[in-house]
Amino acid sequence: MKDMEPGRQDALVAAGVFAGGLILLAGGAYTHRGQPASPLVLPLAVTCLGVLLRRRAPVVTLVLGVIAIIGDVCLGPSLGTVLIFTDNIYAAALYGPRRLATWLLGVTSVLTVVIGAIVGILAKNWSALAIGGVQAGLVLTTPTVTALIIRQHRDQAIAERARADQVARLAELDRQAAVTGERTRMARELHDMIANHFSAVAIQSAAVIARDDLDPQAIRRVLESIRENSVLGMAEMRTMIGLLRAEDDDSGSTGHRLKDATDLVERSRRAGMVIDLSISGVPPDLSASIELAGYRILQEALTNALKHGSGQAIVTIFYGRDEVVLTVENPLADKPTGLPGSGTGLIGMAERAALVGGTFTAGSGTPSAVTGAAAPDWRVVAALPVEATPYAEPAADASTGSRAELYTSTPARSMAPYGTWRLTTEDSK
């Protein structure tokens, strides 16, 4: 029966109850008034027709049931027709409009009281009143209340299924967002790790190929630097692979810290860059995410200076009370170096700063303050937040300078937050 279509189920039920009603009539289950039982078959058939239409036309089912019960009461009444009429009321309240179900509850309740009162008055017996009221309630009110309860549970089940589908869709969206975020983080990490080392390898290799006057010692130093960058690149790749294979989600456990900026700058110097490093303020205890973000931003900025600049840069790190300000300034090359780029360096730096609640700006400006040449500078500034830690105000001397001096030590320039500055082919990072 569960796999059968509803219309066929109703047809079988209608045929079954009609046969049962005939058996009851044949057994004398009706009020005998001296008439034969055959006229009572017509009201029985009408109520059974209502059972056949109970799902497709519940309002018609109710109308047929009311007509049949009126005719049956006038002729009999008979037990079979009364019992099937309860199903007509039940079907109308369950499958019909909600307003009809509410209306049926009120009407059947009133009819129950009225029928009980009429029976009691006619019989002049309070016991008859109670018995008549109970019987009317069983025939009229009970099917309606049962249908309303089942309807409420059915509507609640539908709402729960819809809510479950919505939760499943939201979970799928969250999963897709998590996968996209993880892929973006992996791409950012791989770009920042590999670009620095292999850019140095490419530039040094190109320099060795282009120069015929290098002595063996110079060539050996260049090859040692190339080997060092290659080994470091492979080591960081192995670290990244280890993190991807790890079961726990520790995105900041790469071991790199902004406090290792001196080593990073020194490695860039061995790659052939001329870098002026200035660190001021008291380094606080930064979280792993901020340490990593600062290190990666500095690494990518130096990579861009190596690929797109003249090989010189000024790096300034200021540890303030509320934020760490990292500035990298380098003159742009007179002509493109020809080294390929992914075009995501600035995007990655901006994302890293934003993920830890910091700000990031990048842009080109006035003639270089690094070399004094006419070529414009490219300047990167990242301000990363720090946790509240004891802070000792450094002396504002020429070697360290205050935070205000750090911002005013170079000529005024046109700076714009990343995303609003129009990048050209020459100054694109």
C-alpha angles and dihedrals in degrees: 000000000000093000093044120100115257095244092055091046091054091049092053092046091049091051091047096050091045090055090047091050091052090051090052091049091049089051091053099252095156139079109278115223098161093275126116121256095240096087089057090064091076097060088043091054092048093053090047089052086056089054089054091055097038096115101030098045112012093167091054088048090056092048092050091048093051092049091047096048092049091052091044093052090050091050102034123310107245128202096227095055092047092052093048090047088062088061090051090056091044093051093048092052094044103041101024129082116300091240090056091053091051091047091049091053091056095043095047091048091053092045091051091057093043094049092048091050093048092050091048093048094048093046093039087220129115091209090058089051091055094044092047092048093050092048092048090048091052092050100040114018103033096059090048094050091045091051092049092051093049090045091053091051091047093051090047091051090050090049091049091050090050090048091048090051090049092049090048091051091048090048090051090049090049090049092050091047090049091049091048091047092048092048090049091050092048091049091049093049094046092047094049094045099046103033095063096050100039094043087059090047092051095048095046092046091050090049092053091048093048096048121073096173099065117124120228092257093055091047090050092052091050091048091049090052090048090051092048093052091046093051092046091049092052091046092053090046090054089049090052092048089050090053091050091051094046116105096217122074103238103148095172100051097100093114096236119128135181086237086070090065091112091060091046092051092046091053090051089050090054087053088061104269125133106221130178109204122196122179120182136171130037113299107233127205102276126193118255093252094054092044091052093044092052093046093049094046090051091046093051093044091053090047090054091047089052095047101038105021138068094262096266129104144165115220119194124182118185120187107204133176096263105017147018114236116204118189126183118182126180137160115251119244118259091235135014114280093217094232113140120243134193094224091230101094097099091040091054093049092048091048093049092052093046094049092061094041097260135126132243133197132177134174148124123261145158126351114305120286089190100064103005089237125140093249112104124248126244111218130193121189123183122180112194124186122241133201119259105273134156108282129202114203108233121226113266098235132139094267099054109011128188124281091260090053090051090059095043100039091092128054118273113272141178108267127174133181112260110269095039099059114090108231120210130203091260099050101030113124 
